[in-house]
Amino acid sequence: MTESSQRQSDVLVIGGGIHGLSTAFHLAQRGVSVTVLEAEYCGRHASGVNAGGVRTLGRHAEEIPLALASRKLWHGLRETLGDDGGFVASGQLKLAETPAELEECRLRVQSLKALGFDHEVLIDQAQVFDIIPTVARHVVGGIWVKDDGYAVPYKVVTAFRLAAERLGVKVHEKTPAHRIEQRGQQWTVSTPGGVYSAEHLVITAGAWARELAAQVGEPVAAHPEGLMLMVTHRVAPFCAPVLGATGRSLSFKQFANGTVVIGGKLIGSLDFAARHGEVDMTRLGTSARTVTDLFPHLKHLGVNRVWAGVEAFTADDLPVIGASRKASNLSYSFGFCGSGFQMGPGTGQRLAQQILGEHSDISLDAFDVGRFDSVASASPINPVQPVISVPHH
Ligand SMILES: Cc1cc2nc3c(=O)[nH]c(=O)nc-3n(C[C@H](O)[C@H](O)[C@H](O)COP(=O)(O)OP(=O)(O)OC[C@H]3O[C@@H](n4cnc5c(N)ncnc54)[C@H](O)[C@@H]3O)c2cc1C
């Protein structure tokens, strides 16, 4: 095989996070030859450093069909990938701490029912205490989703990568895509290690995807943020499900090793040029207080590690998934706004179906990149002039 034929595939994927690797896996399952280019190493950013929450609870209505499809794949991960990625179907519970919050929960469940969704269930105080006997007594109820859970992020990314490689996917790490160009029927991608080409290009570059979309003149109102997490010392098991709160920001889970992971879309600071998120200890302190309000016995538990990962947020809090509106044979999947880990398996499958023209009942209309056509991009990051001129399709 010549060097240039090794750099040629049916599909090129830019970005080795969960979305790139899941898309590559699902394409390869259908017999497509795929190459993944990853600037650093797979799972280096959001997909490998997130809180591991596998949550359909509290999703935007537009995301629910895709999130439910993804949830099916989470439950069968071991059969599909040969590794369950540490997935535990622990259930997820969103707590109401006041009667007004419980009413908010009731209205949410009612509005989902009207849309035909019954996966979120309203529960009362006694049911909450049955599920978590250790929670503070002021909690009045909440919303329960029994089939949600959590997984181990880096294990999941690695499982997708290895399963994709077993199907023939080539993964090139330390290979940043610099310039993307479409010439005739081919996309070419320049990297420091040479040029790669394919008929179809998929951009799954997380917080950096917007810069690549700008190269084809596609505006996306998105911006990067540093999201923080903290992990405590080990403590005896006291809470099986993943917890969230209604009136304040919280995402909280205890892993089997006893450590407690505390997050909840906590925004830290970001050095985007250095590809690095930084923690803000004051904001982490507020989160720690929410946890000790709910579990006073944790008051003197030490925090072991804190970190921040880089994530892409869009202006309307919905991801960009699907075909480009500016170029042919170009697809996107990015901008998951702090909740894209759960969506990884299902979105990769759905995008592979779209690329191959397979039918699906799950609409991607709400995630169409064309919705940003009329808006100026938020906070420009190194704006790049389009390098190609291609017709709309
Ligand atoms: C702290 C934190 C906690 C979170 N908690 C949860 C949670 O509990 N549940 C949940 O569902 N979601 C959670 N999320 C969100 C979730 O992690 C992300 O939505 C998801 O991982 C995004 O995956 P991705 O593949 O789009 O992006 P990423 O994982 O960021 O992957 C993109 C990859 O593209 C690479 N790349 C960028 N530019 C280029 C280029 N030019 N060439 C080649 N490669 C490139 C990057 O190096 C990176 O590896 C959390 C996120 C963070 C940061």
The ligand as a MOL file (V3000), in Angstrom:
LIG
                    3D

  0  0  0     0  0            999 V3000
M  V30 BEGIN CTAB
M  V30 COUNTS 53 58 0 0 0
M  V30 BEGIN ATOM
M  V30 1 C -16.2190 18.9880 33.1920 0
M  V30 2 C -17.2620 18.4790 32.2490 0
M  V30 3 C -18.3180 17.7060 32.7450 0
M  V30 4 C -19.2830 17.1970 31.8670 0
M  V30 5 N -20.2310 16.3350 32.3540 0
M  V30 6 C -21.0720 15.7110 31.4840 0
M  V30 7 C -21.9610 14.7130 31.9570 0
M  V30 8 O -21.9810 14.3600 33.1320 0
M  V30 9 N -22.8210 14.1480 31.0570 0
M  V30 10 C -22.8360 14.5020 29.7350 0
M  V30 11 O -23.6670 13.9590 28.9770 0
M  V30 12 N -21.9600 15.4130 29.2550 0
M  V30 13 C -21.0770 16.0150 30.1000 0
M  V30 14 N -20.1800 16.9310 29.6320 0
M  V30 15 C -20.1910 17.2800 28.2050 0
M  V30 16 C -19.4960 16.2350 27.3540 0
M  V30 17 O -18.2640 15.8570 27.9170 0
M  V30 18 C -19.2850 16.7990 25.9480 0
M  V30 19 O -20.5000 17.3350 25.4450 0
M  V30 20 C -18.8130 15.7370 24.9650 0
M  V30 21 O -17.7590 14.9930 25.5120 0
M  V30 22 C -18.3700 16.4150 23.6710 0
M  V30 23 O -17.7430 15.4490 22.8750 0
M  V30 24 P -17.0610 15.8490 21.5240 0
M  V30 25 O -16.5870 14.6070 20.9100 0
M  V30 26 O -17.9980 16.7280 20.7550 0
M  V30 27 O -15.8610 16.8430 21.9440 0
M  V30 28 P -14.4290 16.5830 22.5910 0
M  V30 29 O -14.4250 15.4940 23.5710 0
M  V30 30 O -13.9220 17.9170 23.0360 0
M  V30 31 O -13.5780 16.0710 21.3610 0
M  V30 32 C -13.1670 16.9110 20.3270 0
M  V30 33 C -11.7780 16.4720 19.9270 0
M  V30 34 O -11.4060 17.1570 18.7430 0
M  V30 35 C -10.0240 17.3990 18.7950 0
M  V30 36 N -9.7120 18.4910 17.8610 0
M  V30 37 C -10.0280 19.7980 17.9560 0
M  V30 38 N -9.5920 20.4840 16.8880 0
M  V30 39 C -8.9900 19.5740 16.0770 0
M  V30 40 C -8.3290 19.6640 14.8350 0
M  V30 41 N -8.2160 20.8320 14.1780 0
M  V30 42 N -7.7860 18.5360 14.3050 0
M  V30 43 C -7.8980 17.3320 14.9320 0
M  V30 44 N -8.5180 17.1980 16.1300 0
M  V30 45 C -9.0610 18.2960 16.6950 0
M  V30 46 C -9.7630 17.7650 20.2430 0
M  V30 47 O -8.4110 17.5790 20.5910 0
M  V30 48 C -10.7180 16.8240 20.9620 0
M  V30 49 O -10.0810 15.6220 21.3740 0
M  V30 50 C -19.2110 17.4990 30.4780 0
M  V30 51 C -18.1680 18.2820 29.9820 0
M  V30 52 C -17.1890 18.7490 30.8510 0
M  V30 53 C -16.0440 19.5610 30.2890 0
M  V30 END ATOM
M  V30 BEGIN BOND
M  V30 1 1 1 2
M  V30 2 1 2 3
M  V30 3 2 2 52
M  V30 4 2 3 4
M  V30 5 1 4 5
M  V30 6 1 4 50
M  V30 7 2 5 6
M  V30 8 1 6 7
M  V30 9 1 6 13
M  V30 10 2 7 8
M  V30 11 1 7 9
M  V30 12 1 9 10
M  V30 13 2 10 11
M  V30 14 1 10 12
M  V30 15 2 12 13
M  V30 16 1 13 14
M  V30 17 1 14 15
M  V30 18 1 14 50
M  V30 19 1 15 16
M  V30 20 1 16 17
M  V30 21 1 16 18
M  V30 22 1 18 19
M  V30 23 1 18 20
M  V30 24 1 20 21
M  V30 25 1 20 22
M  V30 26 1 22 23
M  V30 27 1 23 24
M  V30 28 2 24 25
M  V30 29 1 24 26
M  V30 30 1 24 27
M  V30 31 1 27 28
M  V30 32 2 28 29
M  V30 33 1 28 30
M  V30 34 1 28 31
M  V30 35 1 31 32
M  V30 36 1 32 33
M  V30 37 1 33 34
M  V30 38 1 33 48
M  V30 39 1 34 35
M  V30 40 1 35 36
M  V30 41 1 35 46
M  V30 42 1 36 37
M  V30 43 1 36 45
M  V30 44 2 37 38
M  V30 45 1 38 39
M  V30 46 1 39 40
M  V30 47 2 39 45
M  V30 48 1 40 41
M  V30 49 2 40 42
M  V30 50 1 42 43
M  V30 51 2 43 44
M  V30 52 1 44 45
M  V30 53 1 46 47
M  V30 54 1 46 48
M  V30 55 1 48 49
M  V30 56 2 50 51
M  V30 57 1 51 52
M  V30 58 1 52 53
M  V30 END BOND
M  V30 END CTAB
M  END
